[in-house]
Amino acid sequence: MVNYLDKHGSFSDTDWDWISSVGPGLNRTVEQLRQHALATLKTFDPSRPIQDRAEFVVNAVENQQLGETLSLLVVAEESLFQWQRLRIARVEATEPQHLQKVLDDARELLAHQMAADGELYRRAQTVLDAVARTEAIDGFRFWSVQGLTRDLPKLREDLDRFAHARRAQALEWSEINAPTPKEAIQAAADKASVAATQALEAATEGYTAVSNFFSKTTREGSKLFGKRRSCDQSDEE
């Protein structure tokens, strides 16, 4: 795509038809990932026994893959931002009379994403704060849960990394203006990574990567539920 722009200086209609289909898919991917993270956090119940609260952390990290979800969310949102820049460049080149409306729409969407992620972060922080208070009160029983000493620090680190990445993106995106098509493509290329490829493939190929990710977490969650149910039935007997 960059070579094409170097040679011709603009997108062909065919190229833009392909590019234009990516944006809505990325937006849905962002929402899917965020909702998965929120659904995982909502399973935390501070009224549950100490061991169940500790097991929430292990499940969130190992089965629900909360850290991976947050990382993919950052990548998908970066990809969506780059797509918005391409969209703005296209409108500026072909329909300049609509440029301001498109700029306003892009800014509104990005503001919504930042606000939604802020709420996600606050909910996650509330859960971790509740877990931290549990540590101090019920140390021995709490830390007896297998895997907790490994997974609790990891979950905190994943959340901190998510907050740092989103703050950095907020600074970078504070002024969204119309780039040239070449600038937008090059910026997207510079951000390319294995994770970015996963997010883009999820949007352009039927959300395969995200679907597989959710299928995996659902299977693991079902196994955990079945294990707990068996344990509960044994206790009743």
N, C-alpha and C positions, 0 to 999 in steps of 0.2 A: 504493500500500500504506500509506503514512503517513497519507494522508487517510482511508482506511478505518479505521485504528486510532484516529485522532482522533474519528471519528464513533461507532464501535462498541466501542472499548476492548479488542478481542481479535481473534484470527484466526478466520476461518471454517474449517471442516474442508476445504473445497475449496482455500482459499489454502494451508493447511498441507500438503495433499497435493502441491501443486506445489513448495513450498519444500523439503519433505523429500526430494524426488528430486534436489535440487541437490548435497547434501553428498557422497554416494558418488561422483558424477561429478567433483567438485572434488578429492576425495582421489586418484582415479585420475589426474587431470590433473597433480597435484603429483608423483606418482611417475613419470609419463611424462617430465616435464620434467627431473627430477633424474637419471633414468637416461640421458637423452640427454646431459646435461652430463658425467656420469661416463664414458659410452662415448667421448665426444670426448677427454677427458683420458687415457683408457687407451691411446689410439693413440700417445701420446708415448713414444718409445723412446730413452733416453739413449745407447744403444750405436750408434745410427745415425750416418751421416756428418754433418758440421757443417751442410751445406746442407739436409739432410732435417729436422734439428732446427729450423732456422730456418723452414722451410716449414710445419712443424706450427703455428706461431703464426699465420701468414697464413691457413692453412686453417681453424683454429679460429675466427678472427674473421670471415672473409669468407664461407666456405662453410658451416661448421657453426653459425655465429651464436651462439657461446657466450655472448657478452654479452647478447644478446636472450633467450636461454634463462634466464639467471640473473635477469633483470628480470621475466620472466613467472612464474618460480618464486616470487619474492617476492610478486607480486600474487595469484597463485593461493592462496598460503598465507594471505595476509591475508583473502581471500574465504572460505576454509575456516574461519578463526577466527571471522569474523562469522556464518557459518552455524552454528557450534557455539553461539554465544551465542543465536541464534534457537531452536535445539533445546532449550537449557537453559530458556529462557523458556517454551517450549511445555510442557515436562514439568512445570515448576513450577506452571503454571496448570491442567493437566489431570490429571497423575499425580504429585502431590508425593511420594508414597511411594517413587518411583524417582529422585528428584532427586539424592541423593548418589551413586548408581551412575553416573548420567549425567555428573555433575561429574567423578568419578574417571576415567571413560572419556575425557572431553574432555581432561583434564590429561595423561593417558597418551599420547594421540595427539599433542598439541602437543609433549610432551617428546621423543617419537620423531622428530618432524619436525626439531626443533632439533638433536638428536644426528646425524641423517642429514646435515643441512646443514653441521654442523661437520666431518664427515668429508669432505664434498665440498670445503669450503673448504681443508682441510689438503692434500688431494690436488692441488688447483689451485695452492696455494702451493708445494708441492714441485716441481711442473713449472716454475713461473716461477723458482724459485730455481735450478733446473738450467739454465734458459735464461740467467739472469743470469751464472752462472759461465762459460757458453759465450761470452758477450759479451766478457769480459775476456781470455780465452785466444785466441780466434780472431776478433778484431774484424773484420778486412777481409773474410774469406770469409763470415762470419756476416751482416754488414750488406749484402752484395751481393745478397741475396735481395730481389726486388722487393716493395715494400709493407711490409717489416718495420719500417722506421722509423716508419711510421704505426700499424701494428697492435699492436706489442708494448706501447707505452704505453697504447693503448686497452684491451688485455686486462687490464693491471694496474689501470687505472682501473675497469673493469667489476667486477673481483673485489673491489676495495676498497669499491665502492658496494654490492655484495651483502652483504659482511660488515657494513657499517655499518647497512644496512636491517634485517638479521636481528637485530643486537644491539638496535636500537631496538624491534623487535617483541617481543623477549624481555622487555624491561623493561615494555612495555605489557601483555604477557600474563602477567606473573608471578603475578598473582592473578586467576584467572578465576572470576567469580561470576555468579549468575543476574541478568540485566538484565530490565527490563520489555520486553514485545514492542516497544513504541514506541522505547525506547532502542536496542534491537538493530537495528531497521530504520533508524533515523536514523544510527547509527554506520556501517552499511553504505553508506548513501547518501552520507555525508560522504567516504567513501573512493573514490567513483566516479571513474573516469578512462577514457581510451580503452583503456589496457592492461587495466584491471579488466574492462571490457566484453568484451575478447577472451577473458579467462580464463573468465568466466561463460558466455559463449556456447559455449566449448569444452565446458563441462560439461553445459549444458542443451540443446544442439542437436547432439548426436552428436559432440562434440569437433571440430567443423569447423575452428576456428582452429588448434588444435594439430595436427590431421591435415595441414592445408595447410602448416603450418610444418615438420613432419617430412618431408613429401613434397618440399618445396623443398630442404631440406638434403640429403636423400638424392640428389636429382638432381644437385645441385652436387658432392657428394662423388663420384658416379659419373663425372662429367666430369673431375674432377681425377685420379681413378684411371686413367681412360683416357689422359689426357695423359701421366702419368708412365710408363705401360706403353709407350706409343709411343716415349717418350724412351729408355727402357731398351733397347728392341729396336734402336733406331738406334745406340746405343752399342755393342751386341754386334756389329752388322754392321761 
